[in-house]
Amino acid sequence: MGDLTTLLAAAREGDHGAAAAAFSMVYGELRKVARAKLRVHQPMTLLNTTSLLHECYLRFVESGRAQIADRAHFFAYAARVMRSVIVDFAREKLSERRGGG
């Protein structure tokens, strides 16, 4: 599979296979981060760990422009994306409660 930094460099060049390999390489660690994020924000979201990770992956692949240099930067970026997903989900939920639109 290669080391994470090499996979991230390939993902920056547009290799979606490298992005998938990078996520699968650190999936267990990302689950721990996602679980911690959800533990803090559980009252405002119905997301589970798996759906949060999958949304994080999709945003990572769709952005295509993330200039992630190394492992630490990758985890910081992933944590920031997870928080963004949770906030977006909570805003959508609150919007629906106020009548939507």
Residue pairs with C-beta under 8 A, 6 or more apart in sequence:
1 7
1 21
1 24
1 25
2 10
2 18
2 21
4 22
4 25
4 26
4 70
4 71
4 74
5 69
5 70
5 71
7 18
7 19
7 21
7 22
7 25
8 18
8 22
8 68
8 69
8 70
8 74
9 18
10 17
10 18
11 18
11 19
11 22
11 68
12 66
12 67
12 68
14 64
16 61
19 57
19 60
19 61
20 57
20 61
22 74
23 30
23 53
23 57
23 60
26 71
26 74
26 75
27 53
29 75
30 53
30 56
30 75
30 78
31 49
31 53
33 75
33 78
33 79
33 82
34 49
34 52
34 53
34 56
34 82
35 49
37 52
37 79
37 82
37 83
37 86
38 45
38 47
38 48
38 49
38 52
38 86
41 86
41 90
44 86
44 90
44 93
44 94
45 86
45 89
45 90
45 93
46 89
46 93
47 55
47 85
47 86
47 89
52 82
52 85
52 86
53 82
55 85
56 78
56 81
56 82
56 85
59 81
59 84
59 85
60 66
60 77
60 78
60 81
66 77
68 74
68 77
95 101
